[in-house]
Amino acid sequence: MEKKPLSHITMGGIIAGIIIVYSMIINFMELSANKTLGYLSYAFILGGIIVAVSLYGKSVDHTAGFGKLFVFGFKTTAVMTILFIAFQVVFFLIFPEYKEKFFEIAREQMLKEGKVNDEQVEMGIQMVRKLFWVFIIGGTLFGFVVSGAISSLIGAAVTKKIPQSPFQQPPTQ
């Protein structure tokens, strides 16, 4: 029986699931103000995509070149990003109190920096309220795509590749 290559949909779903569970733990334990824990989700993305690309290379007997490995990693990134954005939309619609907590954390960070007065903070919060979905979706999209592209490059670079002779038949899929 011939083994099937790994699917980017499966791997993207697994990585998104890990990040979603991690995100829920941070939110429900009220640790969302901790920036270090927020950045840790990007470590999950980097590690997850690199591992996914490596497993894909292994599943095709290391015959995939750099380009094919990178494309697999980036497709995995796309699936993971779409699933996580969908989760965020549903999460903030079901739990609007976390949306308010988001605004409160933003207010505290503005005041902590000390570069703005109370009136400017209120204006900033009103702008964040108006553009909440743009910030959430756009920020997630940008952050995940950039980190996914970097991890796809790393994964494609470190994955073992066995060069094919031009006279060999490629394996059928």
C-alpha positions as CSV (number, residue, x, y, z in Angstrom):
1,M,0.0,0.0,0.0
2,E,1.3,3.4,-1.0
3,K,1.5,6.0,1.7
4,K,-0.3,9.3,1.2
5,P,1.6,12.6,1.6
6,L,0.7,14.7,4.5
7,S,-2.1,17.3,4.0
8,H,-1.5,21.0,4.6
9,I,-5.2,21.2,5.7
10,T,-4.5,18.6,8.4
11,M,-1.3,20.2,9.6
12,G,-2.8,23.7,9.6
13,G,-5.8,22.4,11.6
14,I,-3.6,20.8,14.2
15,I,-1.4,23.9,14.6
16,A,-4.5,26.1,14.8
17,G,-6.0,23.8,17.3
18,I,-2.9,24.1,19.5
19,I,-2.9,27.9,19.3
20,I,-6.6,28.1,19.9
21,V,-6.4,26.0,23.1
22,Y,-3.4,28.0,24.2
23,S,-5.2,31.3,23.5
24,M,-8.3,30.1,25.5
25,I,-6.1,29.1,28.4
26,I,-4.5,32.6,28.4
27,N,-7.8,34.3,28.2
28,F,-9.7,32.2,30.8
29,M,-6.8,32.4,33.3
30,E,-6.8,36.2,32.7
31,L,-3.2,36.3,31.5
32,S,-3.9,38.2,28.3
33,A,-2.1,41.3,29.5
34,N,1.2,39.4,29.7
35,K,3.0,40.2,26.4
36,T,5.5,37.4,26.8
37,L,2.8,34.8,26.9
38,G,1.2,36.4,23.8
39,Y,4.5,36.1,21.9
40,L,4.8,32.4,22.9
41,S,2.0,31.6,20.4
42,Y,4.3,32.7,17.7
43,A,6.8,30.2,18.9
44,F,4.1,27.5,18.5
45,I,3.6,28.8,14.9
46,L,7.3,28.7,14.1
47,G,7.8,25.3,15.6
48,G,4.6,23.8,14.3
49,I,5.2,24.9,10.7
50,I,8.9,23.8,10.7
51,V,7.8,20.4,12.1
52,A,4.9,20.2,9.5
53,V,7.3,20.9,6.6
54,S,9.7,18.3,7.9
55,L,7.0,15.7,8.3
56,Y,5.7,16.5,4.8
57,G,9.3,16.0,3.4
58,K,9.5,12.7,5.1
59,S,6.0,11.6,3.9
60,V,7.1,12.1,0.3
61,D,10.4,10.2,0.9
62,H,12.4,13.5,0.9
63,T,11.9,13.9,-2.9
64,A,10.4,17.4,-2.6
65,G,12.5,20.3,-3.5
66,F,12.8,23.6,-1.6
67,G,10.0,25.2,-3.5
68,K,7.5,22.4,-2.9
69,L,8.4,22.3,0.8
70,F,8.0,26.1,1.1
71,V,4.6,26.0,-0.6
72,F,3.4,23.2,1.7
73,G,4.5,25.3,4.7
74,F,2.8,28.4,3.4
75,K,-0.4,26.6,2.6
76,T,-0.3,25.2,6.1
77,T,0.1,28.8,7.3
78,A,-3.0,29.9,5.3
79,V,-5.2,27.2,6.7
80,M,-4.0,27.9,10.3
81,T,-4.5,31.6,9.9
82,I,-8.1,31.2,8.5
83,L,-9.0,28.9,11.3
84,F,-7.6,31.1,14.0
85,I,-9.3,34.2,12.7
86,A,-12.6,32.4,12.6
87,F,-12.0,31.3,16.2
88,Q,-11.3,34.9,17.2
89,V,-14.5,36.2,15.6
90,V,-16.6,33.5,17.3
91,F,-14.8,34.0,20.6
92,F,-15.3,37.7,20.8
93,L,-18.9,37.4,19.7
94,I,-19.7,34.7,22.3
95,F,-17.6,36.4,25.1
96,P,-18.0,40.2,24.7
97,E,-16.5,40.7,28.1
98,Y,-13.1,39.7,26.7
99,K,-13.5,42.4,24.0
100,E,-14.0,44.9,26.9
101,K,-10.9,43.5,28.6
102,F,-9.0,44.1,25.4
103,F,-9.9,47.8,25.6
104,E,-9.0,47.9,29.3
105,I,-5.5,46.4,28.6
106,A,-5.0,48.9,25.8
107,R,-5.9,51.8,28.1
108,E,-3.5,50.5,30.8
109,Q,-0.7,50.2,28.3
110,M,-1.3,53.8,27.0
111,L,-1.2,55.2,30.6
112,K,1.8,53.1,31.5
113,E,3.9,54.6,28.7
114,G,3.1,58.1,30.1
115,K,3.4,59.9,26.8
116,V,-0.3,60.8,26.5
117,N,-2.8,62.5,28.8
118,D,-6.3,61.1,29.8
119,E,-8.1,62.8,27.0
120,Q,-5.7,61.3,24.3
121,V,-6.1,57.9,25.9
122,E,-9.9,58.2,25.6
123,M,-9.6,59.2,22.0
124,G,-7.3,56.3,21.3
125,I,-9.7,53.8,23.0
126,Q,-12.6,55.2,20.9
127,M,-10.5,54.6,17.8
128,V,-9.6,51.1,18.9
129,R,-13.3,50.4,19.5
130,K,-14.3,51.6,16.1
131,L,-11.5,49.6,14.4
132,F,-11.6,46.6,16.7
133,W,-12.2,44.0,14.0
134,V,-9.7,45.6,11.7
135,F,-7.0,45.4,14.4
136,I,-7.9,41.8,15.4
137,I,-8.2,40.4,12.0
138,G,-5.5,42.5,10.3
139,G,-3.1,42.0,13.2
140,T,-3.6,38.3,13.2
141,L,-3.3,38.0,9.5
142,F,-0.1,40.0,9.3
143,G,1.6,38.4,12.3
144,F,0.6,34.8,11.3
145,V,1.5,35.2,7.6
146,V,4.9,36.8,8.4
147,S,5.8,34.2,11.0
148,G,4.4,31.4,8.7
149,A,6.5,32.6,5.8
150,I,9.7,32.7,7.9
151,S,9.0,29.3,9.4
152,S,8.2,27.9,6.0
153,L,11.5,29.1,4.7
154,I,13.3,27.6,7.7
155,G,11.4,24.4,7.4
156,A,12.1,24.1,3.7
157,A,15.8,24.8,4.3
158,V,16.4,22.3,7.1
159,T,14.3,19.5,5.7
160,K,16.3,16.7,4.1
161,K,16.1,16.5,0.3
162,I,17.3,13.6,-1.9
163,P,18.0,14.9,-5.4
164,Q,16.3,13.0,-8.2
165,S,18.0,11.9,-11.3
166,P,16.4,13.4,-14.4
167,F,16.1,9.8,-15.7
168,Q,14.1,8.5,-12.8
169,Q,10.3,8.4,-12.9
170,P,8.8,10.6,-10.2
171,P,6.7,8.7,-7.6
172,T,3.1,8.6,-8.4
173,Q,0.7,10.3,-6.0
